[in-house]
């Protein structure tokens, strides 16, 4: 595979990862971040641990070679997975080796499993004869919730599913969409994508704003006095319209505002790179200095550094 430089000449494309993964002793890995207290008691860590116990490691950690120590690797991504492997007594792990000198979080570049994708995965596992209890253990879920995930897309039209298939929609959203007619499901799905809001609260607002003719008549439950009146519905429709207008206004000015912010931060960083400016601010306006440091992402300037300059 080749690329072209500015002169039109071919040049080989540099890969961001080594072509072959390697097996590394966990003791050779150097984590690049620390865990906050109580993280191992979180549901996320429990789910990762349960998944590894049930089906093994699905996503390999990402490491970078330490140029000063050939037998050591920096752990770029997969800290929780490595901790889970330690807890179950695993001493080695297969890793992907990054060739870029990057320390950003690779999780930001990974598309996490959406509810629709999870639904499809559970269906395929059941079709292959995997017991529901084993599926629940692998996903860190209550076994009783597997059937609700299996039925999650019942009554949802295919076009709405396609719109939301890669979106982080909670399961509760689909139970609300099920109460709408197919054409309204598509409209609601497009609104959620356009607003980048996939919460059940937002879906409930969309349902409340749905005209009666676009609702699906479900089996009525005992009236508990919580039904929505026409006045409340009209008010919610107005609030939703105002919210959409506000979001549109923010979207229109976002690019210019973001550029101005980047320029302002760059200017502040250049000011703080001047030791005389920093010294003057320290002596006369220390409160401004702390704010400028926060803007520039600089934690602090040591007294020794200032003195040396």
Residue pairs with C-beta under 8 A, 6 or more apart in sequence:
1 12
1 13
2 10
2 11
2 12
2 13
3 10
3 11
3 12
3 13
4 10
4 11
5 11
14 99
15 99
16 98
16 99
16 100
17 62
17 96
17 97
17 98
17 99
18 96
18 97
18 98
18 99
21 60
21 94
21 95
21 96
21 97
22 94
22 95
22 97
23 92
23 93
23 94
23 95
24 63
24 73
24 92
24 93
24 94
24 95
25 91
25 92
26 82
26 85
26 86
26 90
26 91
26 92
26 93
27 91
28 71
28 72
28 73
29 61
29 63
29 73
29 74
29 75
29 82
30 66
30 72
30 73
30 74
30 75
31 75
31 79
31 82
32 74
32 75
32 76
32 79
32 103
33 79
35 79
35 83
39 45
39 80
40 83
40 87
43 140
44 80
45 80
45 83
45 84
46 140
47 139
47 140
47 141
48 80
48 81
48 84
48 140
49 84
49 87
49 88
49 140
50 137
50 138
50 139
50 140
51 58
51 138
51 139
51 140
52 81
52 84
52 85
52 88
53 88
53 137
54 134
54 137
54 138
55 138
57 81
57 85
57 93
57 94
59 78
59 81
59 110
60 78
60 93
60 94
60 95
60 96
61 75
61 76
61 77
61 78
61 81
61 82
61 93
61 95
61 96
62 75
62 76
62 77
62 78
62 95
62 96
62 97
62 98
62 106
63 73
63 74
63 75
63 76
63 95
63 96
63 97
63 98
64 73
64 74
64 76
64 97
64 98
64 99
64 100
64 101
64 102
65 73
65 74
65 97
66 72
66 73
66 74
73 95
73 97
74 103
75 82
76 98
76 102
76 103
76 106
77 105
77 106
77 107
78 95
81 93
82 93
85 93
111 166
112 168
113 121
114 164
114 165
114 166
114 167
114 168
114 169
115 149
115 152
115 168
115 169
115 170
115 171
115 173
115 174
116 153
116 161
116 164
116 165
116 166
116 167
116 169
117 165
117 166
118 139
118 149
119 149
119 150
119 152
119 153
122 135
122 146
122 149
122 150
123 150
125 135
126 132
126 135
126 150
132 143
132 146
132 147
133 143
135 141
135 146
136 142
136 143
136 145
136 146
141 149
148 171
149 171
152 171
152 174
153 161
153 174
154 178
155 178
155 216
156 174
156 177
156 178
156 185
157 182
157 185
157 186
159 182
159 185
159 186
159 189
160 177
160 182
160 185
160 186
160 188
160 189
163 186
163 189
163 190
163 193
164 173
164 189
164 192
164 193
164 198
167 192
167 193
167 198
168 198
169 192
169 198
170 198
170 199
170 200
172 200
172 203
173 192
173 198
173 199
173 200
173 203
176 200
176 203
176 204
176 206
176 207
177 185
177 188
177 189
177 203
177 207
178 216
178 218
179 207
179 210
179 215
179 216
179 218
180 188
180 206
180 207
180 210
180 214
180 215
180 216
181 213
181 214
181 215
181 216
183 214
184 210
184 214
184 215
188 203
188 206
188 207
188 210
191 206
191 244
192 198
192 202
192 203
192 206
195 202
195 244
195 247
205 236
205 239
205 240
206 240
207 215
208 228
208 232
208 233
208 236
209 233
209 236
209 237
209 240
228 236
264 295
265 295
265 296
265 297
268 292
268 295
268 296
269 296
269 298
271 277
271 292
272 278
272 292
272 293
272 296
272 298
272 301
275 306
275 309
278 289
278 301
278 306
279 306
281 288
281 289
281 292
282 289
282 301
282 306
293 299
293 300
293 301
